[in-house]
């Protein structure tokens, strides 16, 4: 595949990863395509029934899924079973689709009903209707937990806090549910209400929240004075369509203010659009590979930097176990090209790419279409990226979260120490003398 063809592939491939703002469903997605036409082989009865969307999903997965053995399952037999069933309505068909996809053994190949698909499109565009929380799993008991609330969102105004354990939605317990299922329970239309029940310090609290439009500002930045040096701090919360523009502005503003180095904070960043990750890498890389992919035929292709960075300032990147997919693509590109030093803990480990396909009834299906490798050829799926400098939060800090980039943020303080060495012309990591 030529570089131009590869660029075209990556423009239509978009990782939306890790944890969505309100659903925490991990995925790498591609820009939605035009609705697929139901194949000519469908007879009129099939076209007029819920079976049409069932077979549309099957055909899409059959054409695109990265594993040609379909997890060593009889995918053709799965189609026969799906089409031999009668469905009273689309909801029954949707449920059957979700069940059939489970045999693929891939949590990232998943069906989205029309409401979920629209929410996903809103999410990647940087605008959505919802409550404004990001969910993950508690490291203690693996139950749904609030990772963060969006600034000035319905959730933040109601009093929901990071580290709240979500135990029920509208009275329905969340234990043993998939995060994607919890997300469906939370989502809804503008001006409708949802009640979230959380545990905080052993106390159960109920919050009734009205869903509302949320403007997603994904980049925040500030110039800090750290030990006599001017440090530009940038927090990138997810890779939406707006992220590259916001990153460009943040880098330019901090440079104009005299920043001597940059700390890019990707902690808790679930990922986002692959296009956004590639464009941000281009802002920082003077040369080199950004990412490469391996498709179902085993063909490997590379996406190269456009070699037009807007800054050469020393750079440290903060990562943690919730830095996923597009975050890992950017972190891997910066690490392997020796453009930045990574500080923190091992990343999530999501090394697959999904294509999002819009369907004829307004629903959608994410299909895993490729694995990706870092520039050094590392497959990080289910492994993650180990940072150059490991920095763990002490137990007390994990129980009582501190503000990012504060004096109590030990990972940020370690990043400042590393950045200071680079600014002073020393190796990022101090080595013992012989």
Secondary structure, DSSP 8 states (H G I E B T S, - for coil): --HHHHHHHHHHEE---S--TTT-----EE---------TTS-HHHHTSTHHHHHHHHHHHHHH-S-TTTTT--HHHHHHHHHTS--SSHHHHHHHHHHHHGGG--TTSEEE-HHHHHHHHHHHHTEEEE--EEEEE-TTT--EEEEEE-TTSHHHHHT--TT-EEEEETTEE-TT--HHHHHHHH---TT-EEEEEEEETTEEEEEEEE-EEEE---EEEEEEEETTEEEEEEEE--B-TTHHHHHHHHHHHHHHTT-SEEEEE-TT---B-HHHHHHHHHHH-SSSEEEEEEETT--EEEEE--S--S---EEEEEE-TT--THHHHHHHHHHHTTS-EEEES------EEEEEEE-TTS-EEEEEEEEEE-TT----TTT----SEE----HHHHHS---TTSTT-HHHHHHHHHHHHHHTTS-SS-----
